[in-house]
Amino acid sequence: LLHRDEITVTGRTIGEEAADVAMAKAAQTLQSNLRESDAVFRWGDDEFLALLFEADAPSCSRKVRQLAAIFKPWRDGQGPTPHPVRIRIGAATHESVHHFDC
């Protein structure tokens, strides 16, 4: 789950157009750094959900660290806009599969 902090404040500070550019670039960055078999969805106003199919907990942890490093420069205004954009990234895994016959 990727969440851009303070979307309302960011939109008022840098303008809605710049905020939209940041969200579009975040989506593009996520998609280009995941496998073709994974999926990225917009989740709410300022969040993205990435489903990493067939990925175990260590793989997810590595991906979170990789994405955090990619988005880190955004905090210093070195992202898609000259203004700081804070990104939070987290992960959850579900590795057990239960089958039920109906």
PASEBA-1860 file (N, C-alpha, C; in nm, 3 decimals):
! residues 102
1> LLHRDEIT> 0.085/-0.117/0.000/0.000/0.000/0.000/0.089/0.123/0.000 ~ 0.065/0.211/-0.093/0.141/0.336/-0.102/0.045/0.450/-0.074 ~ 0.081/0.538/0.016/-0.005/0.648/0.057/0.071/0.779/0.048 ~ 0.011/0.875/-0.021/0.073/1.007/-0.026/0.015/1.091/0.087 ~ 0.099/1.136/0.175/0.055/1.211/0.293/0.000/1.348/0.255 ~ -0.093/1.392/0.334/-0.142/1.531/0.330/-0.184/1.576/0.190 ~ -0.268/1.497/0.124/-0.308/1.532/-0.012/-0.379/1.667/-0.018 ~ -0.464/1.697/0.079/-0.535/1.824/0.077/-0.438/1.940/0.095
9> VTGRTIGE> -0.348/1.928/0.191/-0.249/2.032/0.215/-0.159/2.046/0.092 ~ -0.118/1.932/0.036/-0.032/1.936/-0.082/-0.102/2.006/-0.197 ~ -0.227/1.972/-0.221/-0.302/2.036/-0.329/-0.313/2.186/-0.311 ~ -0.335/2.229/-0.187/-0.345/2.373/-0.161/-0.210/2.441/-0.170 ~ -0.105/2.370/-0.133/0.029/2.428/-0.132/0.089/2.438/-0.272 ~ 0.083/2.330/-0.346/0.149/2.328/-0.477/0.050/2.338/-0.592 ~ -0.079/2.336/-0.561/-0.181/2.344/-0.665/-0.233/2.206/-0.703 ~ -0.358/2.202/-0.740/-0.421/2.074/-0.774/-0.355/2.010/-0.896
17> EAADVAMA> -0.315/2.090/-0.993/-0.253/2.034/-1.113/-0.122/1.963/-1.078 ~ -0.040/2.026/-0.995/0.086/1.964/-0.954/0.060/1.840/-0.870 ~ -0.043/1.844/-0.785/-0.077/1.726/-0.705/-0.121/1.612/-0.796 ~ -0.198/1.643/-0.901/-0.240/1.541/-0.997/-0.119/1.484/-1.072 ~ -0.024/1.568/-1.105/0.098/1.522/-1.172/0.173/1.426/-1.081 ~ 0.182/1.459/-0.953/0.252/1.373/-0.857/0.183/1.237/-0.846 ~ 0.050/1.236/-0.843/-0.023/1.110/-0.834/-0.004/1.027/-0.960 ~ -0.008/1.091/-1.077/0.012/1.019/-1.203/0.152/0.960/-1.210
25> KAAQTLQS> 0.251/1.037/-1.167/0.389/0.989/-1.169/0.409/0.876/-1.068 ~ 0.342/0.885/-0.954/0.350/0.776/-0.855/0.296/0.647/-0.915 ~ 0.184/0.655/-0.985/0.126/0.536/-1.048/0.221/0.479/-1.153 ~ 0.277/0.566/-1.234/0.370/0.523/-1.339/0.495/0.459/-1.277 ~ 0.546/0.520/-1.171/0.665/0.468/-1.104/0.637/0.331/-1.043 ~ 0.522/0.317/-0.979/0.486/0.187/-0.923/0.478/0.081/-1.033 ~ 0.403/0.111/-1.137/0.382/0.014/-1.244/0.513/-0.027/-1.310 ~ 0.603/0.068/-1.329/0.728/0.037/-1.397/0.827/-0.038/-1.307
33> NLRESDAV> 0.799/-0.044/-1.177/0.889/-0.113/-1.085/0.830/-0.241/-1.028 ~ 0.721/-0.286/-1.088/0.660/-0.412/-1.049/0.663/-0.508/-1.168 ~ 0.635/-0.633/-1.143/0.633/-0.733/-1.250/0.505/-0.718/-1.332 ~ 0.508/-0.770/-1.453/0.389/-0.767/-1.538/0.273/-0.841/-1.475 ~ 0.303/-0.942/-1.395/0.198/-1.023/-1.331/0.135/-0.952/-1.211 ~ 0.195/-0.845/-1.163/0.140/-0.770/-1.049/0.037/-0.669/-1.098 ~ -0.040/-0.614/-1.006/-0.143/-0.518/-1.042/-0.138/-0.397/-0.949 ~ -0.162/-0.279/-1.004/-0.166/-0.154/-0.927/-0.304/-0.092/-0.943
41> FRWGDDEF> -0.364/-0.052/-0.831/-0.496/0.009/-0.830/-0.493/0.139/-0.753 ~ -0.572/0.235/-0.795/-0.593/0.356/-0.714/-0.688/0.317/-0.603 ~ -0.656/0.356/-0.481/-0.733/0.317/-0.364/-0.764/0.443/-0.286 ~ -0.882/0.497/-0.301/-0.917/0.621/-0.233/-0.859/0.741/-0.306 ~ -0.852/0.853/-0.237/-0.805/0.977/-0.298/-0.655/0.981/-0.319 ~ -0.579/0.926/-0.226/-0.434/0.946/-0.231/-0.356/0.819/-0.201 ~ -0.413/0.706/-0.237/-0.346/0.580/-0.209/-0.348/0.490/-0.333 ~ -0.248/0.403/-0.339/-0.243/0.299/-0.440/-0.227/0.166/-0.369
49> LALLFEAD> -0.286/0.065/-0.425/-0.273/-0.071/-0.375/-0.204/-0.152/-0.485 ~ -0.098/-0.218/-0.450/-0.026/-0.304/-0.545/-0.039/-0.447/-0.497 ~ -0.089/-0.533/-0.583/-0.098/-0.676/-0.552/0.018/-0.747/-0.619 ~ 0.102/-0.806/-0.537/0.218/-0.880/-0.586/0.185/-1.028/-0.575 ~ 0.138/-1.085/-0.684/0.095/-1.224/-0.684/0.214/-1.318/-0.669 ~ 0.194/-1.424/-0.592/0.297/-1.526/-0.571/0.424/-1.468/-0.509 ~ 0.410/-1.365/-0.428/0.526/-1.306/-0.360/0.518/-1.340/-0.211 ~ 0.627/-1.390/-0.156/0.630/-1.422/-0.014/0.670/-1.298/0.067
57> APSCSRKV> 0.669/-1.311/0.199/0.699/-1.198/0.286/0.838/-1.138/0.260 ~ 0.944/-1.218/0.245/1.074/-1.157/0.216/1.076/-1.080/0.084 ~ 1.010/-1.132/-0.018/1.003/-1.062/-0.146/0.930/-0.929/-0.132 ~ 0.821/-0.929/-0.057/0.746/-0.804/-0.034/0.831/-0.703/0.041 ~ 0.903/-0.751/0.140/0.989/-0.662/0.218/1.096/-0.598/0.130 ~ 1.157/-0.677/0.042/1.257/-0.623/-0.050/1.195/-0.519/-0.143 ~ 1.074/-0.545/-0.191/1.007/-0.453/-0.283/0.973/-0.322/-0.211 ~ 0.930/-0.330/-0.087/0.900/-0.208/-0.010/1.026/-0.124/0.007
65> RQLAAIFK> 1.137/-0.188/0.040/1.263/-0.114/0.055/1.306/-0.050/-0.078 ~ 1.290/-0.125/-0.187/1.326/-0.072/-0.318/1.239/0.049/-0.353 ~ 1.109/0.038/-0.333/1.018/0.150/-0.365/1.045/0.269/-0.274 ~ 1.073/0.242/-0.146/1.103/0.352/-0.054/1.226/0.429/-0.101 ~ 1.327/0.359/-0.150/1.448/0.426/-0.200/1.416/0.507/-0.326 ~ 1.330/0.456/-0.410/1.292/0.527/-0.533/1.216/0.655/-0.501 ~ 1.126/0.649/-0.404/1.044/0.766/-0.371/1.110/0.862/-0.272 ~ 1.219/0.822/-0.208/1.284/0.908/-0.107/1.318/1.047/-0.159
73> PWRDGQGP> 1.373/1.063/-0.280/1.405/1.198/-0.327/1.284/1.291/-0.339 ~ 1.165/1.234/-0.349/1.045/1.317/-0.359/1.028/1.404/-0.235 ~ 1.072/1.354/-0.119/1.060/1.431/0.006/1.139/1.562/0.001 ~ 1.244/1.563/-0.081/1.330/1.681/-0.091/1.297/1.766/-0.214 ~ 1.182/1.741/-0.274/1.144/1.819/-0.392/1.214/1.775/-0.519 ~ 1.265/1.652/-0.520/1.334/1.599/-0.638/1.248/1.495/-0.709 ~ 1.117/1.514/-0.701/1.024/1.422/-0.767/0.962/1.490/-0.888 ~ 0.837/1.460/-0.915/0.771/1.514/-1.034/0.736/1.663/-1.023
81> TPHPVRIR> 0.743/1.717/-0.903/0.721/1.861/-0.883/0.838/1.914/-0.801 ~ 0.863/2.043/-0.804/0.973/2.097/-0.724/0.939/2.107/-0.575 ~ 0.820/2.064/-0.538/0.775/2.070/-0.399/0.789/1.934/-0.334 ~ 0.817/1.928/-0.204/0.826/1.800/-0.135/0.693/1.724/-0.140 ~ 0.702/1.596/-0.164/0.586/1.507/-0.162/0.625/1.387/-0.076 ~ 0.551/1.368/0.034/0.581/1.257/0.124/0.503/1.133/0.083 ~ 0.571/1.021/0.080/0.511/0.893/0.043/0.535/0.794/0.157 ~ 0.431/0.722/0.196/0.446/0.613/0.293/0.415/0.482/0.221
89> IGAATHES> 0.495/0.381/0.249/0.477/0.252/0.184/0.475/0.144/0.292 ~ 0.380/0.053/0.280/0.371/-0.058/0.373/0.335/-0.185/0.299 ~ 0.340/-0.296/0.368/0.308/-0.423/0.305/0.240/-0.516/0.405 ~ 0.160/-0.603/0.351/0.098/-0.712/0.426/0.098/-0.834/0.335 ~ 0.114/-0.950/0.393/0.114/-1.071/0.312/0.013/-1.170/0.365 ~ -0.028/-1.257/0.277/-0.117/-1.367/0.313/-0.066/-1.489/0.237 ~ -0.006/-1.581/0.309/0.060/-1.692/0.242/-0.013/-1.824/0.251 ~ -0.112/-1.836/0.337/-0.184/-1.963/0.345/-0.307/-1.958/0.255
97> VHHFDC> -0.337/-2.072/0.198/-0.451/-2.083/0.107/-0.545/-2.190/0.161 ~ -0.669/-2.154/0.173/-0.771/-2.250/0.218/-0.871/-2.270/0.105 ~ -0.900/-2.393/0.077/-0.998/-2.425/-0.024/-1.121/-2.484/0.042 ~ -1.236/-2.436/0.001/-1.362/-2.486/0.056/-1.447/-2.538/-0.059 ~ -1.497/-2.658/-0.045/-1.588/-2.712/-0.144/-1.730/-2.672/-0.106 ~ -1.802/-2.622/-0.202/-1.942/-2.581/-0.176/-2.038/-2.666/-0.255
END
